[in-house]
Amino acid sequence: MTQRLTVGQAVVRFLAAQHSERDGVERRLVTGAFAILGHGNVAGVGQALLQNALAPADGEEPLPLYQARNEQNMVHAAVGYARTLNRLQTMVCTASIGPGSTNMVTGAALATIDRIPVLLLPSDTFATRRAEPVLQQLETEQALDVSVNDAFRPVSRFFDRVQRPEQLPSSLLAAMRVLTDPAETGAVTICLPQDVQAEAFDWPDELFRRRVWHVARQVPEPAALDRALAAVRGARRPLVVAGGGVVYSEASAALTAFADATGIPVADTQAGKGAIAHDHPCAVGGVGATGSAAANALAAQADLVIGIGTRYSDFTTASRTVFADPGVRFVNVNVKAFDAAKLGAEMVVADAREALTALTGALAGHHVDAAWTATVRRETDAWSVEVDRCYRPGPGPVPRQTEIFGVLNELMGPQDVLVNAAGSMPGDLQALWRASSPDQYHLEYGYSCMGYEIPAAMGVAMARPGGRVVALVGDGSYQMAPQEIATLVAEGLAVVVVVLQNHGWASIGALSQSHGSQGFATRYRMRDPASGLLDGPDVPLDIAANLRSHGIEVLEPRGTDEFRTAFVRAAAAGRTTAIVVETDLQGAGPSASAWWDVPVAEASRLESTRAAREDYERARRNQRHHL
């Protein structure tokens, strides 16, 4: 039997019938669609979504449309949604041809770098070429089949262009395979020419049957496990680095049991924070360029590093300087062999929960030396004093951002979610935040994308209806992507948007100062006609008024005490509410304990740059290849 549907209708009908399963629990795989409809998709996929809503076929599941305001934002929202659900569910994003679709490229790069599944349906030019060049078409003389959507190829885990209806089934099935593969997942892109979207075809009923995609938990290969066990048993100062793979695998309990049994200290990455509770005796905090002094001191002494679900970004390794023991070795547990092989490690290609369970069982009776345990306690106790200092209100009239973090850390519970990305805040948060659960800390730092916070918080709120979600945003990030406030209002979602206003880019300003560039062009200033530079008065942007224009309540506390009161009020509002608080752009954060490789100009007429280059050359001598 066949059904006559357009390509757009077939895509929607197919997606509505897909499910994922892990540990015996089945879920809808694609639960909705973010869309901005234009001439590339309004009469194709857009019409199909309308038909799904108003005239579904017998047994066809709903695929609700969420009307986003910016195409990049809707991909970020889908990422926030999928990450919150541990990559077992996601959403589809569709956009018109030309700028609508290429606006999604940044979101695609973020999803692929962070290993988060999202499905993208960018509209494309005419497959028939009967009306070329169509509006917004890129013309190249060398290859007539090239379109702007080819920009998605390097940032997608799977890419296809459906030129004929007959090609659609194989494309859709391949897309679902990648979306549900823990090792291969990321952005999945299927380009749909606008004429093909509207073309009808007789599809076999089999295409639309209910399908369940089983998300496997790969068990460790016995020989690989034995090699890892030998390394652990032979180590005197082992250290675990827990990454996002621990969280996505729902392996927090297994990690805690491993730490309980062995006493091995556990550091975390941005994506892995909360995988073990901050108050566990083995929890030592964030490691790397923005990590805690405790974790970095232990990393410098470790003779074995056990990476679990981490891809070892330059921030995690402090640009390959933080693991400083001359004989340090690595054991890496990862579902992706590419990541497991990094730093010359013994590879255990396996699911994090399965590997941790196997390691814990095989290491029964094994425990680290008392001397290493005492070192761990000494370092973490000292760092706890530093966290308290940073969280405590300072003497200045304007609070440091770390004081605001202290209030949030105190008032947010284990099931609340903090969403943040990019700038100085992730650095301070990784070092200071006391995460009590793997759900609480949602930081995007793989792509470190400014503007991620508000749309991602929307995705988190959609994934956790009734939960408390906080989007923590700097004034720089806010100005890049505030558009989805309107979508939050339209959908009746409750997010507390906290904007820290400091009239500049704190992170890049500090980096500029420390690298000899004097903070140049890192503050929001008016141009001074006399100097010709952006060093005049502050730009008179009223962020609170901008937020109020969306029809939401905006609170403007002064200082940490008023902020505490404002947050309690906003969290209880049951609707999106914003807090705008002035913070000190120059306010000192936690003490730095590691390095990050940002090259400094090798030749300059500026003394500040020459001095910074000398510092850079000294620091670079500590880099290692770990081969």
PABA-23475 format. One record per residue: x, y, z of N, C-alpha, C in turn. Coordinates in steps of 0.2 Angstrom, whole numbers, plus 2048, in hexadecimal, padded with zeros to 3 digits. Example, Ala and Ser with C-alpha at 12.3 -4.5 7.8 and 13.67 -1.06 7.14 Angstrom:
% residues 2
8427E482783E7EA8278427F0827
8407F58238447FB824840800827
This chain:
% residues 627
8047FA800800800800804806800
80280B7FD8058127FC8018177FF
80481D8008018238028048297FE
80082D7FB8028327F78038397FB
80983B7FC80A8408008108447FC
81084B7FE81684F7FC81C84D800
82284F7FD82884D801828850808
82685780882585A80F820856813
81B854811816850815819849817
81C84681382084081482584181A
82984681A82E84781F82A848826
82584C82682284D82C81E84782F
81B84382A81883D82C81D83882F
82383782C82883382E82B835835
82D83B83683083D83C82B83C842
82483D84182083C84681F835848
822830844821829846828826849
82D82B84A83482884D834828854
83782385783882385E83F821860
84182286684882086884681B86E
84B81787084B813876852812879
85281287F85881088385680E88A
85980888C857805892850803893
84D80288D8467FF88D84180588D
84380B88D83E81188D83E814886
83881488383781787C83481E87D
83682287883482987883382B871
82F83087082F834869836836868
83983586283F83886083F83F85E
83B84185A83A84885783384A85A
83384F85E82D85086282A85785F
82D85A85B82A86185982F864854
82D86A85183086D84C83187484D
83787784D83887E84D839880846
83588684483588883E83488F83D
83789283883689883583489782E
82E89982C82C89782582D89D820
83089B81B8318A081582F89D80F
8318A080982F89D803833897801
83889580583B88E804837888807
83388A80C830884810829885812
82688B81081F88C81381A88880F
81B88680981688280581987B805
81E87980882187280882086F80F
82687081382686D81A82187181E
82087881D81B87B821814879820
81287881980B87581880B86E81B
81086A81B80F86481E80E864826
81286982981086A83080986C832
80787082D80087282E7FB86C82D
7FC8688287F88628277F885E82D
7FE85D8307FF8598367FB85B83B
7FA86283C7F78658417EF864840
7ED86683A7E68668397E2860836
7E685C8327E385682F7E885182F
7EA84E8357EF8498357EC842832
7F083E82F7EE83782D7EC833833
7E982E8327E78298387ED82783B
7EE8288427F38268467F982A845
7F98308427FF834841800838847
80683884A80783C85080884384F
80684885480784F85280F851852
81085584E81785884E81686084E
81586285481486985581986E853
81787485081C87984E81D87E853
82388085482588585882888B854
82589185482789685082C89A853
83289985183889C8538398A3850
83D8A785383F8AE8508458AE84C
84A8AA84D8508AA84A8528A3849
8558A184385789A84185C897845
86189B84686789984B864897851
86089B85485D89A85B85989485B
85589285685188C856855886856
85B88685386088085486288085B
86488685E86688686586188386A
85B88586885588286C85487B86C
85587886685587186585B86E868
86187186886686E86C86586E873
86287387686187387D85C86E87F
85786D87B85286887C85586187C
85985F87785C85987686185787B
86585C87D86A85B88286685A889
86185D88A85D85C89185A855891
85985388C85684C88B85B84788A
86184888B86784488B867841884
86684587F86784387786283D875
85D83C879858837877852839873
85184087384C84387084E84A86D
84B84C86784E852864848855861
84985B85D84485E85984785F852
84386184D84586284684586A845
84986D841849874840849875838
84487983684487A82F84488182D
84788382884788A82684788B81F
84689181C84589381584C893812
84C89380B853893808856899809
85D89980886189F8088638A180F
8628A78118648A98188618A581E
85A8A481D8578A082285A899823
85C89681E86089081F867890822
86B89581F872896821872899828
86D89C82A86D89E83186E898836
86C89283486C88C838873889838
87888C83487E88883488288983B
88288E83E88588F84488288A849
87B88A84987888584E87A87E84C
87B87C84687D875844884874846
88987984688F878848890877850
88C87A85388B87985B88987285C
88387085988186985A886864859
88986585388E85F851894860856
89786585889C86685C89B863863
89586586589286286C88F85B86C
88F85886688C851866885851868
88185686687A856867876855861
87185086186D84F85B86885485A
86885785486385C85186285A84A
85B85B84785A85984085886083D
85C86283885B86883485886682D
85386A82B85086A824851870821
85787281F85787981B854878814
85087D81284D87D80B85387F806
85287C80085787D7FB85487F7F5
8588817F08568837E985387E7E5
8508807E084C87B7DC8508757D9
84E86F7DA8528697D88518697D0
84B86B7CE84A86B7C684D8707C3
84F8767C685387B7C384E87F7BE
84887E7BF8438817BA8428897BA
84488B7C08438937C184A8967C4
8508937C28568967C485889C7C1
85B8A17C585D8A07CC8578A37D0
85589F7D584F8A17D98528A67DE
84D8A97E184F8AE7E68538AB7EC
8598AE7ED85E8AC7F28628A67F0
8628A57EA86789F7E786E8A27E6
87289E7E987A89F7E787B89C7E0
87E89F7DC88089D7D588789C7D5
88A8967D38918957D28928927CB
8968947C78978927C189A88B7C0
89E8897C58A28837C589D87D7C6
89887E7CA8948787CC88D87A7CE
8888787C988187B7CA87D8777CF
8808727D287C86F7D887E8717DF
8838777DF8858797E587F87E7E8
87E87E7EE87A8847F187D8867F7
87A88B7FA87D88D80187C888806
87888380587787E80A87D87980B
88187A80688787680688C87880C
88A87E80F88E88081588D87C81B
88787881A88687382088A86D820
88D86B81A89186581A89686481F
89A8698208A086782689D86882D
89786A82E89586B83588F866836
88E86183288985C83388C855834
88985183888B84A838888846833
88384983088084682A87D84B826
87E84B81F87C85081A87984C814
87384F81287084C80C86C852808
86B8518028678557FE8628517FA
85C8517FC85784D7F88548517F2
85784E7EC8558517E684F84E7E3
84D8487E58488447E28448417E8
83D8407E783A83D7ED83C8367EE
83E8327E984182C7EB84782B7EF
84A8317F08508317F484F8327FC
8488347FD847836804847830809
84482A80884582580D84C82480F
85082380B85782180D85A827811
85982D80F85B83381385983381A
85283281A84F83382185182D826
85282782385482182785C822829
86082582586782682786782C82C
86383182B863836830861834837
85C82F83885A82D83E85F829841
86382583D86882184086E825843
86F82B84087482F843872833849
86C83584986983984F869834855
86882E85486882985A86E82685B
87382785887A82485987E82885E
87F82686488382A86988A82C867
88D82886389482A86089482E85A
88E82E85688E83285088A838850
88683985588183E855883845854
87F84A85288185185187B85484D
87D85984987885C84487785783E
87185683D86F85283786B856832
86E85782C86B85C827868858821
86285A82085F85781985C85D816
86085F81085E86580C858863808
85386780784D86680484B86B7FF
84D86A7F884B86F7F38448717F4
8428777F383B8797F48368767EF
8388757E98348717E483286A7E6
8388677E98378607EB83385F7F1
8338647F682F8647FB8278637FA
8258667F481E8677F281C8617ED
82185D7EB8208587E681D8527EA
81784F7E68148497E98178437E7
81683D7EB8198377E98158327ED
81582C7EA8118267ED8168227F2
8158237F881A8207FD81781A800
81C81580181A80F80481881080B
81280D80E81080D81581680C81A
81A80781882080581C82480B81E
82481081A82881681C82681A822
81F81982481C81D82981A81982F
81D81282F81B80E83581F81183B
81D80F84182081184782780E847
82C81284883380F84883681184F
83A80C85283D80D85884580C857
84881285885081285785381085E
85680B85F85980886586080C866
86180F86C86781386E86B80E872
87080B86F874806872878809878
87980487D87F806882884801880
88980387D88F7FF87B8937FD881
8947F68828987F488889F7F4886
8A47F488B8AB7F588A8AD7EE887
8B27EE8828B57E88808BA7E5886
8B97DF8878BD7DC88D8C47DE88D
8C87DD8888CF7DE8888D07E6889
8CC7EA8868CD7F18888CC7F388F
8C77F08928C57F18998CB7EE89D
8CE7E989B8D47E689F8D97EB89F
8DB7EE8998E07F38998DF7F989D
8D97FB89D8D78018A18D77FF8A9
8D57F98AB8D67F78B28DD7F78B4
8E17F48B08E87F48B18EB7FB8B2
8E97FF8AE8EC8068AF8E98098B6
8E38088B78E080B8BE8E48088C4
8E48018C38E87FE8C98EF8008CA
8F28028C58F98048C58FA80B8C7
8F580F8C78F58168C88F68188D0
8F981D8D18FA81F8D88F58268D9
8F58298D48F18308D48EC8318CE
8E782C8CE8E382D8C88DE8328C9
8DB8358C38D683A8C38D18398BE
8CB8398BF8C68388BA8C483F8B7
8C38408B18C08468AE8BA8448AB
8B48468AE8AD8448AB8AB84A8A7
8A98478A18A684C89B89F84B89A
89C84E89589584E894893847892
89784289089583C88F892838895
89583A89B8928378A188B8398A2
88A83F8A18838428A287E83F89D
88083F89687B83D89187A835892
87F83189587E82A89687A82989C
87882E8A087582D8A68798298AB
87F82B8AB8848268AF88682A8B5
88382F8B88858328BE88582D8C4
8808298C58808248CA8868208CA
88781D8C388D8198C389481C8C4
8948238C289A8268C489B8278CB
8968298CF89682A8D68988238D9
89581E8D78978178DA89E8158D9
8A18178D38A88168D18AC81A8D6
8AB8208D78AE8258DC8AE8228E3
8A88208E58A781D8EC8AC8178ED
8AC8138E88B080C8E88B780D8E8
8B98128E48C18128E38C48188E6
8C081E8E88C38248EA8C68288E5
8C68268DF8C982A8D98C68318D9
8C98378D98C683D8D88C383E8D1
8BE8428D18BA8438CB8BA84B8C9
8BD84D8C48BD8548C18B88548BC
8B585A8BA8B085A8B58B285F8AF
8AF85E8A98AF8638A48A98678A4
8A886C8A08A28708A089C86C89F
89C86789A89686389989585E89E
89B85C8A289A8578A78998598AE
8988608AF8978628B68918608B8
89185D8BF88B85A8C288A8538C1
88F8508BD88E8498BC8908458C3
8948498C78948478CE89384D8D2
88F84C8D788D8528DB8938558DE
89285C8DF8988608E189A85E8E8
89685C8EC89885A8F389A8538F4
89B84F8EF89E8498F08A58498F2
8A88458F68AF8468F88B48458F2
8B28428ED8B68418E78B68478E2
8B184B8E38AF8508DE8B48568DF
8B88578D98BD85D8DA8BC8638D5
8B68638D28B48688CE8B78688C7
8B686E8C38B886F8BC8C086F8BB
8C286C8B68C986B8B48CA86F8AE
8D08728AE8D38758A78D387C8A8
8D38808A28D48878A28D088B8A6
8CA8898A78C588D8AC8C38888B1
8C78848B38C687F8B98C78828C0
8C687D8C58C887F8CB8CF87E8CD
8D28828D18D98808D38DA8798D6
8D58778D98D58708DC8D686B8D7
8D186B8D28D28668CC8D88678C8
8DA86D8C78E086E8C38E786C8C7
8E786D8CE8EC86A8D28ED8638D1
8E78608D28E78588D28E98568CB
8E68598C58E88578BF8EF8588BD
8F385D8C08FA85D8BF8FE8588C3
8FB8558C88FE84F8CB8FC8488C9
8F78488C58F48418C38F983D8BF
8F98378C18FD8338BC8F982E8B8
8F282F8B98ED82C8B48E78308B4
8E58328AE8DF8358AD8DA8318A9
8D48308AC8CF82C8A98CA8308A7
8CA8318A08C583689D8BE83289B
8B983489E8B383089C8AE835899
8AC8348938A883888F8AA83F88D
8B084088D8B384788B8B7847885
8B784C8818BA84D87B8C185187C
8C28538828C98568848CA85C87F
8C58618808C686887D8CC86B880
8CE87087D8D487487F8D3877886
8CD8798888CB87B88E8CC876893
8CA8708928CB86A8978D2869898
8D68698938DD8678948E286D896
8DE8738968E28798978E787A891
8E587888B8E98788858EF874886
8EE86E8898F386988A8F886B88F
8F786E8948FB8708998F986D8A0
8F386B8A18F186A8A88F38638AB
8F485E8A68F68588A88FD8578A8
9008598AE90885B8AD90C8558B0
90A8508B390E84B8B59128488AF
9198478AF91D8458AA91B83E8A7
91883A8AB9168338A990F8328A9
90B8378A89048378A89018328A3
8FC82E8A48F982A89F8F282B89F
8EE82989A8E782A8998E4824897
8DE82389A8D981E8988D2822896
8D08218908CA82588E8C482088D
8BF8228908B881E88F8B482388B
8B28208858AE8258818AA82087B
8A482287A8A081E8758A382086E
8A782586D8AA8278678B2825867
8B48218628BB81F8628BF825861
8BD82A85D8C182F85C8C3833862
8BE8348678C083786D8C4833872
8C282C8728C58278768CD827875
8CF82886F8D682786D8DA82E86F
8D78338718DB8398728E0839877
8E583C8778EB83D87C8EE83687C
8EE8328778F282C8778EF82787D
8E982787E8E68238838E581C882
8E48188878E18118878DA813885
8D78108808D081187E8CB80C881
8C680E8838C080A8858BA80D882
8B880A87C8B380D8788AD80A87B
8A980E87F8A380B88289F810885
89980F88689481388A897814891
89681B89389981D89989681989F
89081889F88D8148A588F80D8A5
88F80A89F89180389F8998028A1
89D80689F8A48068A08A58078A8
8A280C8AA8A380E8B28A08088B6
89B8058B48987FF8B889D7F98B8
8A07F88B28A57F38B18AB7F48B5
8AE7FA8B48B47FC8B88B37FB8C0
8AD7FE8C28AC7FD8C98AC7F68CC
8A87F28C88A87EB8CA8AF7E88CA
8B37E98C58B97E68C48BE7E88C9
8BD7EF8CC8C27F28D08C07F18D8
8BC7EC8D98B97EB8E08BF7EA8E4
8BF7EE8EA8C57ED8EF8CB7F28ED
8CB7F58E78D07FA8E58CE8018E8
8D38048EB8D280B8ED8D880F8ED
8D88158EB8DE8198EB8E181A8F1
8E881C8F18EB81D8F78E88228FC
8E98219028E78269078EA82D906
8F082D9048F48339028F18378FD
8EE8348F78EB8378F28E483A8F4
8E18368F88DA8388FB8DB83F8FF
8E083F9038E28459078E384B903
8E784A8FE8E984F8F98E28528F6
8DE84D8F48D88508F18D48548F6
8D38528FC8CF8559018D385C902
8D985C9038DD8639048DB8688FE
8DC8658F88DB86A8F38D386C8F2
8CF8688F38C886A8F28C586E8F8
8C886D8FE8C68729048C9879902
8CF8799008D28808FE8CE8838F9
8CB87F8F48C88828EF8C18858F1
8BE8818F68B78838F88B888A8FC
8BD88B8FF8BE8929028BE8978FC
8C18968F78C189B8F18BB89C8EE
8B78968ED8B08978EB8AC89B8EF
8AC89A8F68A989E8FB8AB8A68FA
8B18A78F98B38AE8F88B08B18F2
8B08AD8EC8AD8B08E68A68B18E7
8A28AD8EA89B8AE8EB8998B38F0
89E8B58F589C8BA8FA89C8C18F7
8978C58F98968CC8F789D8CF8F8
89F8D38F38A58D78F48A48DE8F6
8A98E28F78A88E98F98A58EE8F4
8A68EC8EE8A48F18E989C8F38E8
89B8F98E58948FA8E58908F68E0
8938F38DB8918EF8D68938E88D7
88F8E38D78918DC8D88968D98D3
89A8D58D589D8D18D08998CB8CD
89A8C98C78958C48C58958BD8C9
89B8BC8CC89B8B68D08978B68D6
8958BC8D98918BD8DE88A8BB8DC
8888BD8D68818BB8D38818B38D3
8878B08D08878A98D08868A68D7
8898A98DC8888A68E28808A68E5
87D8AB8E38768AB8E58728A68E1
8738A58DA8708A08D68728998D9
8788988DA87A8918DD8768908E3
8758948E78728938ED86A8928EC
8678958E88608958E785D8908E2
86288E8DE8608898D98608828DB
85B87E8DB85B8778DD85E8728D8
85E86B8DA8618668D585E8658CF
8578678CF8538668C985386C8C5
8558728C78558788C385B8788BE
85A87C8B985F87B8B38628828B2
8688838B386C8898B186F8888AA
86D88D8A586F88D89E87489389D
87A89189A87F897899883895893
88789989088B89888B89089E88A
89689D88989B8A288689C8A788B
8A28AA88A8A48B088D8A78AE894
8A78B38998AB8B289F8A78AE8A4
8A08AD8A389C8AA8A889D8A28A8
89E89F8A28A08988A38A68968A6
8AB89B8A68B189A8A98B089A8B1
8AD89F8B38AC8A08BA8A789A8BD
8A28988B989E8938BB8A188C8BB
8A588B8B68A88848B78AD8848BD
8B08898BF8B48898C58B08898CB
8AB88D8CB8A788E8D28A188A8D3
89D8888CE8968868CF89687F8D2
89287F8D78928798DB88B8758D9
88C8718D488786D8D18858678D5
87E8678D687C8618DA87985C8D6
87885D8CF8758578CB8788598C4
8778538C08798548B98748588B5
86E85A8B886985E8B486A8658B5
86E8678BA86D86E8BC8728738B8
8778708B587C8748B287C8738AA
87A8788A787987789F87D87D89C
88487B89B88888089888A87E891
88A88288C88C881885893884884
89887F88489F8828848A387E87E
8A087987B8A38768758A487B870
89F87F86E89F88486989F88B86C
89E88B87289E89287689B897872
89489687189189A86C88C8A0870
88E8A687088A8AB8738848AB86F
87F8AC8738788AD8718748A6872
8788A187487589A87587089A87B
87189E88086E89D88686689E886
8638A388385C8A488485889E87F
85A89D879857898875858891878
85E89087B85F88987E85B888884
85A88E88885688D88E84E88C88C
84C88F88684688D884845886882
84A88387F84A87B87E84A877884
84E87A88984E876890847876893
84487C89383D87D896838879892
83987888C83487388883586C88A
83C86A88B83D86388D83B862894
83B8678988398668A083486B8A2
82E86989F82886D8A182786E8A8
8268748AB8258748B282B8758B6
8318748B38378758B683A87C8B6
83F87E8BA8418848BB8488858B7
8478898B284D88A8AD8508928AE
8568928AE8598998AF85E89A8A9
85D89F8A58618A18A08668A68A2
86C8A58A38718AA8A68758AD8A0
8748B389F8768B789987A8BD89A
87F8BE8978838C48978808C9892
8818D089387E8D588F8818D4888
8878D18878898D08808858CA87D
8848C58808808BF87D8798C187C
8768C588186F8C788086E8CB87A
8738D08788728D48728728D086C
8768CA86C8768C68668708C2865
86C8C086A8678BB8688618BB86D
85E8C186E8588C18738518BF870
8518BD86984B8BD8658468B8868
8498B286B8448AD86E8418AF874
8428B587783D8B787C8368B787A
8358B987482E8B987182C8B2870
8308AD86E82D8A786E82C8A4875
8308A587A82E8A38818278A6883
8268AC88181F8AF88381A8AC87F
81B8AB8798168A88758148A1877
81989D87981889687B816895883
81689B88681489B88D819897892
820897890825894893828898899
82A89589E82D8998A48348988A4
83889D8A383F89E8A38418A48A7
8458A38AC8488A98AF84E8AB8AB
84E8B18A88538B48A48578B98A8
85D8B78AA8628BB8AE8678BE8AA
8678C58A986B8C98A58708CC8A9
8778CB8A987C8CF8AC87E8D48A8
87D8DA8AA87F8E08A68858E38A8
88A8E38A48918E68A68948EA8A1
8908EC89B8928F08968988EE892
8998E889189E8E588E89F8DE88E
8A58DC88B8A68D488A8AB8D3890
8A98D08958AE8CF89B8B38CA899
8B18C58968B68C08948BB8C288F
8B98C488A8BE8C68858C28CC887
8BF8D188B8C28D688E8C88D4892
8C78CF8968CC8CD89B8D28CA897
8D08C68928D48C288D8D98C788A
8D58CD8878D98D28838DE8D5888
8DC8D788E8E18DA8938E78D5894
8E68CF8958EB8CB8978EF8C9891
8ED8CA88B8F18C88858F38CE881
8F48D48858F78DA8828F38DE87E
8ED8DD87D8E88E18798E48E687C
8E58E78838E38ED8878DB8ED887
8D88E88868D18E88878CD8EC881
8D18EC87B8CF8F08768C88EE873
8C38F28728BD8F086F8B98EB872
8BA8EB8798B68E587D8B18E8881
8B08EF8818AA8F28858A58F5880
89F8F688289A8F987E89A900880
89E90487B89F90B87C89D90F876
89B91587789A9198718A191C86E
8A191D8688A791F8648A8927866
8AE9288698B092E86B8B3932864
8B09388628B293B85C8B993E85D
8BB93F8638C29428648C793C863
8C69368668CB9318658CA92D85F
8C492D85C8C29288578C1921859
8C29208608C19198628BA918866
8B99128678B391086B8B5911873
8B69178758B891887C8B491D87F
8AE91F87C8AA92487F8A6921885
8A092488689B92288B89891B889
89591888E89291188D88C912888
88B90D88488690D87F87F90D884
87B91188287591288786F90D885
87190688586C90188486990088A
8628FF88A85E8FE88F85B8F788E
85F8F289185D8EB8908578E9893
8558EC89984F8EB89D8498ED899
84A8F38958448F58918438F188B
8498EE8888488EA8838458E4885
8468E188A8438DB88D83B8DC88E
83A8E28918338E489382F8E488C
8328E688782E8E688082B8E087E
82E8DA88182B8D487F8258D2884
8238D788881D8D688C81E8D1893
8258D18958268CD89B8288D28A1
8288CF8A782A8D38AC8318D38AD
8348D98AE83C8DA8AF83D8DD8B6
8428DA8B98448DC8C084B8DF8BF
84C8E48C38538E78C28568E88C9
8588E38CC85B8E48D38628E78D3
8648EA8D986A8ED8D986E8E98DF
8738E68DD8778E28E28748DB8E3
8788D78E78768D08E88708CF8EC
86F8D38F18698D28F68638D38F2
8628D88EE85C8D98EA85C8D48E4
8618D28E28618CC8DD85E8C68E0
8608C48E685D8BF8E98558BF8E9
8538C58EB84C8C68EC8488C58E5
84C8C88E08498C88D98498C18D6
84E8BD8D884E8B78D58488B28D8
8478B38DE8428AF8E183B8B18DE
83A8B78DD8348BA8DA8338B78D3
8398B88CF8398B58C88388AE8C7
83B8AA8CC83A8A38CB8338A08CD
8308A48D18298A28D38248A58CE
8258A98C98218AC8C581D8A78C0
8208A28BE81C89D8BA81C89F8B3
8208A48B18208A78AA8278AA8A9
8298AB8A382F8AE8A28308B58A5
8358B68A98368BC8AC83E8BD8AC
8408C48AB8478C58AA8498C98B0
8508C88B28538CC8B78598CF8B4
85A8D68B48608D98B18638DC8B7
86A8DA8B886D8DD8BE8748DF8BB
8768E58BE87D8E88BC8828E48C0
8878E28BC88D8DF8BF8948E38BD
8998E18C189F8E58C08A38E18BA
8A48E58B58A88E28AF8AF8E08B1
8B28E38B68B98E28B88B98DE8BE
8B38DB8C18B38D88C78B78D18C6
8BC8D08CB8C08CA8CB8BC8C48CC
8BE8BF8C98BB8B88C98BF8B38CD
8BF8AD8CC8C38A88D08CA8A88CE
8CE8A68D28D68A78D08D78A28CA
8DB8A48C68DD8A08C08E289A8C2
8E18948C08E588F8C18E888B8BB
8E688D8B58E888A8AF8E988F8AA
8EB88C8A48ED89089E8E888F898
8E88938948E489288D8E8895888
8E98918838EE89387D8EA898878
8EB89F8798E98A48748EF8A8872
8F18A686C8F88A986A8F78B186A
8FD8B486C8FE8BB86C9028BD867
9018C38649058C685E90C8C5860
9108C285B9178C185C91B8C785B
9198CC85791C8D38569178D8858
9198DE85B9158E385D9198E985F
9168EF85D9198F58609168F7867
9118F386990E8F48709128F1875
9148F487A9178F18809138EB883
90D8ED8849088E88879088E2883
9088E287D9088DC87890E8D8879
9148DC87991A8D887991B8D5880
9198D88859198D588C9158CE88C
90F8CF88990A8C988990D8C3885
9118C58809148C087B9198BC87F
91D8C08849228BC88891F8B788D
9198BA8909158B58949138AF890
9108B088A90E8AB8869138A6885
9198A888391E8A388192089F887
9208A288D92289E89391D899894
91689B894911896895911890890
91289288A91288D885917887886
91C88888992188388B91E87D88E
91987E892916879896911874892
91087688B90C87288890F86B886
90A86688690D85F88490885C87F
90B85787C90685387790384D879
90684A87F90384488290283F87D
90883D87A908838875909831878
